[in-house]
Amino acid sequence: MNLAAAGLGAAGAIGAASAVAGLVVPQPARAAAAGVGTALAGAAGVAAGAAALSGSSFSVAWQGILPLSGIALSVDALGGLFVAVIGAVAIAAGVYGIGYARGGGDSRVTQAMFPLFVTAMLLVPAAASVGTFLVCWELMAGTSLILVLTEHRRRGEVASAGRWYAVMTHLGFVAILCGLLVFAAHAGGDTFEALRRAHVSSAASTLVFLLTLAGFSSKAGILPLHAWLPRAHPEAPSHVSALMSAAMVNLGVYGIVRVGSDLLGGGPRWWWVLVLALGALSAVYGILQAAMNTDLKRLLGYSTTENLGLVLVGVGAAGLFAASGQRTLAGLALAAALLHVVNHAAFKTLLFLAAGSVLHGTGTRDLDALGGLRATMPVTTGMVGLGALAASALPPGTAFASEWLLLQALVHGLPAGGVTTKVVMPVAVAAVALTAGLAVATFVKAFGVGFLAKPRTAAAGRAHESPPSMLAGMGLAAAACVALAALPTLVLPGVGAASGMGDPSVGGLVTIQLAGVTGAVSPLVLTLALLLGGMVLVTALRAVAAGRARRAARLWDCGGGPLSARMEYTATSFAEPLQRVFDDVVGPETDLDVDHFAESQYLVRALRYRRRVPDRIESRFYQPVLAAVAAWGRAGRGLATGSVHRYLGYGFSTVVGVLILLAVIQ
């Protein structure tokens, strides 16, 4: 039997069985059943994806199960990469979820929906027809919405996040539905093979591309359709947040690549310039918002927008190079984008699981209320430190290799194209470089403020380490981060197969030697050199210190008395210099309350300073739209008079209008 088909079938069966177990098995066995079942479904997904990447693709169809089209499944190399990534994230999240549920963090509904959510995600890249794809996509959206709404700690925020997510995800679904239906109508069939063979007019292709781009960008959290992401991801249970941010959003990228590059066969340059521009804007805006945020999980949500923006920069550059006939550079750019999908999945899984551990141990995710966790949560501190390093685009970070590949593609593209390329590529390089620098500052803030120095609140002082299964889930993600940072060449052949343009490296196991262009780097050698240099420096400093007499002295406190937690940098104060530089972009809102003594207005009793950095796209775009919709809703109440005759008149008028419209179109 085909290995990819066997793996995907096993994943589906295990996921369905685990969902049933999550409903009927009593606690605590229910938590173990759901978690282990999810991890096994993920392992089967990894096996299916790996088989597809090695060339063991398959196609199968069942007629009569779904109306009109039936079910069609097919896993090729591109789908296999995303299936493998989803499965790998599910393994870590499933193991982590066992301890999270036993600690009271999961309801019966969560434990039933979690494996079903994983199964739905595994099926999306395997869909081979429009009908199958839409059903799997909606199943993924529905189960993820239920999971967002199951978190019990913050009722008001959860309800608001659920509403935003429900509206945005279903508007995106409508856009995808319309685009694919138009495509299928012009192709005369709804299978992906029929869509590939279709000869569609330029206008219809453009309409399909723009509609699906809007829908898939919404799922990927790309500007300006990102508003749901920093709301929903933080409010979901932490292992669900990891799956949403490290796996689900990647399917937006999959949809853009599948439809734009595969089914439509590419398109004019402006398509891909648009994709690249959206990616660059999302990357810069996302990391700026992350740098300003003090909510740890919200910070990670905006970081997801940043990283998916970088992925779209690579996808857009690949499409632009392909439209210009530069196949080598197109393959390099797409390979960089897909490698960053893999790397981002690894370090974002680790960071979201670690953020859940912090929430479990302290009851808060506010960085300004944390501090000193390295003493009470040493393992979690180490995991967050590793995740923060992995997220930075510096060696030995996990993201270093993929962002280096992306910069190589962009830089080599400068002399390779026409005027459009020469204008777009420098801007893209600048956006990637700026994003990399801001990402380092963001994660230095998150780690330094949250885990070092002294506890700022009693909750941080009483923090406790997480259960072993939660630590084990983080450990699996950490191991993936280390492997991808040291030896990214292990996954480059699979990434090259998924891109359809071959392995971008010819340098062997240790060195990334670019094929067709000049460029080479060895992340493993760089990592070892940095470790060796650090060891030499520490040894030298200790040798110098050993030759001097030591004396104990109190730390200099600037004459202000013993140092306290109130004297430490907070996340807010750490980000203040960046806020000043980017003040016009982030638009911070500040409020200063001065409390005077009753005896004199010149004597100040207390000062209260509050700063809020709103999402300006949300406040400038979505809030006016929501206000207009609310006004239309109030005006529409006048139509609901309770008269059946009037309602029949509304229906008759609508039918006549539709018939007239159809007659005009014909």
KEDO-227164 format. One line per 10 residues: number of its first residue (from 1); their letters; for each residue x, y, z of C-alpha. Coordinates in steps of 0.5 Angstrom, whole numbers, plus 500, padded with zeros to 3 digits. Example, Ala and Ser with C-alpha at 12.3 -4.5 7.8 and 13.67 -1.06 7.14 Angstrom:
1> as> 525:491:516 | 527:498:514;
//
This chain:
1> mnlaaaglga> 500:500:500 | 502:507:499 | 506:510:505 | 503:517:504 | 496:514:504 | 497:509:509 | 500:515:514 | 494:520:512 | 489:514:513 | 492:513:520;
11> agaigaasav> 492:520:522 | 485:521:520 | 483:514:524 | 487:516:530 | 484:523:530 | 477:521:530 | 478:516:535 | 481:521:540 | 476:526:539 | 471:520:541;
21> aglvvpqpar> 475:519:547 | 475:526:549 | 468:526:550 | 467:519:553 | 473:517:557 | 473:520:564 | 478:525:567 | 484:524:568 | 484:518:563 | 481:523:558;
31> aaaagvgtal> 487:528:558 | 492:522:556 | 487:519:551 | 486:526:547 | 493:528:548 | 497:521:546 | 492:520:540 | 493:527:538 | 501:526:538 | 500:519:534;
41> agaagvaaga> 495:522:529 | 501:528:528 | 506:522:528 | 502:519:522 | 502:526:519 | 509:526:519 | 510:519:516 | 505:521:510 | 508:528:509 | 515:525:509;
51> aalsgssfsv> 513:519:504 | 510:524:500 | 517:529:500 | 521:522:498 | 516:521:492 | 511:517:494 | 505:521:492 | 498:518:491 | 491:520:489 | 484:517:491;
61> awqgilplsg> 477:519:490 | 470:517:493 | 464:519:489 | 457:520:492 | 460:522:499 | 459:529:498 | 454:532:494 | 456:533:486 | 463:532:487 | 465:527:492;
71> ialsvdalgg> 471:527:496 | 478:527:492 | 485:527:496 | 492:527:493 | 498:528:497 | 504:531:493 | 511:534:495 | 508:541:496 | 502:538:500 | 507:533:504;
81> lfvavigava> 511:539:507 | 505:542:510 | 502:535:512 | 509:534:515 | 510:540:519 | 502:540:522 | 504:533:524 | 510:535:528 | 507:541:531 | 501:536:533;
91> iaagvygigy> 506:531:537 | 509:537:541 | 502:540:542 | 499:533:544 | 504:531:549 | 504:538:552 | 496:538:553 | 496:532:557 | 499:536:563 | 495:542:561;
101> argggdsrvt> 489:538:561 | 490:535:568 | 492:542:571 | 485:544:570 | 486:548:563 | 482:544:558 | 475:542:558 | 471:536:555 | 470:540:549 | 477:542:548;
111> qamfplfvta> 480:535:549 | 474:532:544 | 476:538:539 | 483:538:539 | 485:532:535 | 479:533:530 | 482:540:529 | 489:536:528 | 485:532:523 | 482:537:519;
121> mllvpaaasv> 489:541:518 | 492:535:516 | 486:534:510 | 487:541:508 | 493:540:504 | 491:533:502 | 485:536:498 | 485:535:491 | 478:538:489 | 475:544:490;
131> gtflvcwelm> 469:541:494 | 474:537:498 | 478:543:500 | 472:547:502 | 469:542:506 | 476:541:510 | 477:548:510 | 471:549:514 | 472:544:518 | 478:546:520;
141> agtslilvlt> 475:553:521 | 470:551:525 | 474:546:530 | 479:552:531 | 473:557:533 | 470:552:538 | 477:551:541 | 478:559:542 | 472:559:546 | 473:554:551;
151> ehrrrgevas> 478:558:555 | 475:559:561 | 480:564:565 | 478:571:561 | 471:570:559 | 470:577:556 | 476:577:552 | 475:570:550 | 468:572:547 | 471:578:544;
161> agrwyavmth> 476:574:541 | 471:569:538 | 467:574:535 | 473:577:531 | 475:570:529 | 469:568:527 | 467:574:523 | 474:574:519 | 475:567:518 | 468:566:515;
171> lgfvailcgl> 469:572:511 | 476:569:508 | 472:563:507 | 467:566:503 | 473:570:499 | 476:563:497 | 469:560:496 | 468:565:491 | 474:565:487 | 475:557:487;
181> lvfaahaggd> 467:557:484 | 469:562:479 | 475:558:477 | 471:551:477 | 466:554:473 | 471:556:467 | 475:550:468 | 469:545:467 | 470:541:473 | 472:542:480;
191> tfealrrahv> 478:537:481 | 485:540:481 | 487:536:475 | 482:540:471 | 484:546:474 | 491:545:472 | 489:544:465 | 484:549:464 | 485:555:459 | 482:561:463;
201> ssaastlvfl> 482:568:461 | 487:573:464 | 481:577:467 | 478:571:470 | 485:569:473 | 486:575:476 | 479:575:479 | 481:568:482 | 487:570:484 | 485:576:488;
211> ltlagfsska> 479:573:491 | 483:567:494 | 489:572:496 | 484:575:500 | 482:569:503 | 488:566:504 | 492:572:507 | 486:573:512 | 488:566:515 | 495:567:515;
221> gilplhawlp> 494:574:519 | 497:578:513 | 495:586:513 | 490:588:513 | 486:582:515 | 490:580:521 | 486:583:526 | 483:577:529 | 490:573:530 | 493:577:536;
231> rahpeapshv> 486:577:539 | 484:569:538 | 491:566:539 | 493:569:546 | 486:567:548 | 486:560:546 | 489:554:551 | 496:555:550 | 497:548:546 | 491:550:541;
241> salmsaamvn> 495:557:540 | 501:553:538 | 497:549:533 | 494:555:530 | 500:560:530 | 505:554:528 | 501:550:523 | 494:553:522 | 496:560:519 | 501:556:514;
251> lgvygivrvg> 495:553:510 | 494:561:508 | 501:560:505 | 499:553:502 | 493:556:499 | 497:562:496 | 502:558:493 | 497:552:491 | 493:557:487 | 497:562:484;
261> sdllgggprw> 503:558:482 | 500:551:481 | 493:551:479 | 494:558:475 | 501:556:473 | 503:563:475 | 501:570:473 | 503:577:471 | 509:581:475 | 504:585:479;
271> wwvlvlalga> 501:579:482 | 507:577:486 | 509:585:487 | 503:585:491 | 504:579:495 | 511:581:496 | 509:588:498 | 503:585:503 | 509:581:506 | 514:586:507;
281> lsavygilqa> 508:591:510 | 506:585:515 | 513:583:517 | 515:590:519 | 508:592:522 | 507:586:526 | 514:586:529 | 513:593:531 | 507:591:535 | 510:585:538;
291> amntdlkrll> 516:590:540 | 511:595:544 | 506:589:547 | 507:587:554 | 502:581:554 | 507:575:552 | 502:571:548 | 499:577:544 | 507:579:543 | 507:572:540;
301> gysttenlgl> 501:573:536 | 504:579:532 | 510:575:531 | 507:570:527 | 504:576:523 | 511:578:522 | 514:571:520 | 508:570:515 | 510:576:512 | 517:574:511;
311> vlvgvgaagl> 514:568:508 | 510:572:503 | 516:576:501 | 519:570:499 | 513:567:495 | 512:574:492 | 519:574:490 | 519:567:487 | 513:569:483 | 516:575:480;
321> faasgqrtla> 523:572:478 | 519:566:475 | 515:571:471 | 521:574:469 | 524:567:467 | 529:567:473 | 528:560:474 | 534:559:479 | 532:565:483 | 525:563:483;
331> glalaaallh> 527:556:486 | 531:559:491 | 526:564:494 | 521:559:494 | 525:554:498 | 527:560:503 | 520:561:504 | 518:554:505 | 524:553:510 | 522:559:514;
341> vvnhaafktl> 515:556:514 | 519:550:517 | 523:554:522 | 517:558:524 | 513:552:526 | 519:550:530 | 520:556:534 | 513:558:535 | 511:552:538 | 516:552:543;
351> lflaagsvlh> 515:559:545 | 507:559:545 | 508:552:549 | 513:556:554 | 508:562:554 | 503:557:557 | 507:554:562 | 508:561:564 | 501:562:565 | 500:556:568;
361> gtgtrdldal> 506:557:573 | 504:565:575 | 497:566:573 | 499:572:568 | 502:573:562 | 503:580:563 | 511:581:562 | 510:588:567 | 508:583:572 | 513:578:571;
371> gglratmpvt> 521:578:573 | 525:573:577 | 522:566:574 | 529:563:572 | 529:562:580 | 522:558:580 | 521:556:573 | 528:554:571 | 526:549:565 | 521:554:562;
381> tgmvglgala> 526:560:563 | 531:555:559 | 526:554:554 | 524:561:553 | 531:563:552 | 532:558:547 | 526:560:543 | 528:567:543 | 534:565:540 | 531:561:535;
391> asalppgtaf> 526:566:533 | 532:571:532 | 535:572:525 | 542:571:528 | 547:565:528 | 546:560:532 | 538:562:531 | 533:557:528 | 531:563:523 | 538:565:521;
401> asewlllqal> 538:560:515 | 532:561:512 | 532:569:513 | 540:568:510 | 537:564:504 | 531:569:503 | 536:575:503 | 541:571:498 | 535:571:493 | 533:578:494;
411> vhglpaggvt> 540:581:493 | 542:576:487 | 535:578:484 | 538:586:483 | 541:585:477 | 537:579:474 | 530:583:472 | 527:589:469 | 525:596:473 | 520:593:477;
421> tkvvmpvava> 525:588:480 | 530:593:481 | 525:598:485 | 522:592:489 | 528:588:491 | 532:594:495 | 526:595:499 | 524:588:500 | 532:587:503 | 531:593:507;
431> avaltaglav> 524:591:510 | 527:584:512 | 533:587:515 | 529:592:519 | 525:586:521 | 531:582:523 | 533:587:528 | 527:589:531 | 526:581:532 | 532:581:536;
441> atfvkafgvg> 530:587:541 | 523:584:542 | 525:577:544 | 531:581:548 | 525:584:552 | 521:578:553 | 526:574:556 | 530:579:560 | 524:583:563 | 520:576:564;
451> flakprtaaa> 525:572:567 | 531:575:569 | 532:580:575 | 527:580:581 | 520:578:581 | 515:585:580 | 509:582:583 | 507:576:589 | 504:572:583 | 511:572:580;
461> grahesppsm> 514:570:586 | 510:564:588 | 511:561:581 | 512:554:580 | 515:549:575 | 510:546:570 | 508:538:570 | 513:533:566 | 509:532:560 | 508:540:559;
471> lagmglaaaa> 516:540:559 | 516:534:555 | 512:537:550 | 517:544:550 | 523:539:550 | 521:536:543 | 520:543:540 | 526:545:543 | 530:539:540 | 527:541:533;
481> cvalaalptl> 529:548:534 | 536:546:535 | 537:541:529 | 534:546:524 | 539:551:527 | 545:547:527 | 543:542:520 | 538:546:516 | 541:542:510 | 537:536:513;
491> vlpgvgaasg> 530:539:511 | 533:543:505 | 532:537:500 | 525:536:502 | 524:544:501 | 527:543:494 | 522:538:492 | 516:542:495 | 518:548:491 | 518:544:485;
501> mgdpsvgglv> 525:546:483 | 530:542:486 | 535:542:492 | 537:549:493 | 544:547:496 | 549:543:493 | 554:543:499 | 553:537:503 | 550:536:510 | 554:541:514;
511> tiqlagvtga> 555:547:509 | 549:550:505 | 552:552:498 | 547:555:493 | 546:552:487 | 546:556:481 | 548:563:484 | 554:565:489 | 553:564:496 | 555:559:502;
521> vsplvltlal> 554:558:509 | 555:553:515 | 550:554:521 | 554:549:524 | 561:551:524 | 558:558:526 | 555:555:532 | 561:552:534 | 565:558:533 | 561:562:537;
531> llggmvlvta> 561:557:543 | 568:556:542 | 569:564:542 | 565:564:548 | 568:559:552 | 575:562:551 | 573:569:553 | 570:566:560 | 576:562:561 | 580:568:560;
541> lravaagrar> 576:573:564 | 576:567:570 | 584:567:569 | 585:574:570 | 580:574:576 | 584:569:579 | 590:573:580 | 587:579:583 | 584:579:591 | 577:579:591;
551> raarlwdcgg> 573:583:596 | 565:583:597 | 562:590:596 | 554:592:596 | 552:594:588 | 552:601:587 | 545:604:588 | 546:611:585 | 545:613:593 | 537:611:592;
561> gplsarmeyt> 538:605:598 | 537:598:597 | 535:596:590 | 528:593:589 | 524:591:583 | 521:598:582 | 527:600:580 | 528:595:574 | 526:596:567 | 519:594:565;
571> atsfaeplqr> 517:591:558 | 514:598:557 | 520:602:559 | 524:597:555 | 520:599:549 | 520:606:550 | 526:608:545 | 523:604:540 | 516:607:541 | 519:614:540;
581> vfddvvgpet> 523:612:533 | 516:609:530 | 511:614:534 | 508:616:527 | 507:608:526 | 505:605:532 | 501:612:535 | 501:610:542 | 496:613:547 | 498:616:554;
591> dldvdhfaes> 495:618:560 | 498:621:566 | 494:622:572 | 496:627:578 | 493:626:585 | 495:632:589 | 494:633:597 | 488:637:599 | 492:642:603 | 496:644:597;
601> qylvralryr> 496:643:589 | 503:644:589 | 504:638:593 | 503:631:589 | 501:625:593 | 501:620:587 | 503:619:579 | 499:614:575 | 502:613:568 | 499:609:563;
611> rrvpdriesr> 501:607:556 | 497:603:551 | 499:602:544 | 493:600:539 | 493:597:533 | 492:603:528 | 489:599:523 | 484:596:527 | 482:603:530 | 483:607:523;
621> fyqpvlaava> 480:601:519 | 476:596:522 | 472:601:528 | 469:605:522 | 467:599:518 | 464:596:525 | 460:603:526 | 457:603:519 | 455:596:520 | 452:597:527;
631> awgragrgla> 448:604:524 | 446:600:518 | 443:594:523 | 439:600:527 | 436:602:520 | 435:595:518 | 430:594:524 | 425:599:521 | 424:593:515 | 422:588:521;
641> tgsvhrylgy> 415:590:522 | 412:583:523 | 408:583:517 | 408:577:513 | 405:580:507 | 411:585:507 | 416:579:508 | 413:576:502 | 414:582:498 | 421:583:500;
651> gfstvvgvli> 422:576:498 | 418:577:491 | 422:583:490 | 429:579:491 | 427:574:486 | 425:579:481 | 432:582:482 | 436:576:481 | 432:574:475 | 433:581:472;
661> llaviq> 441:580:474 | 441:573:470 | 438:576:464 | 443:582:464 | 449:577:465 | 446:572:459;
//
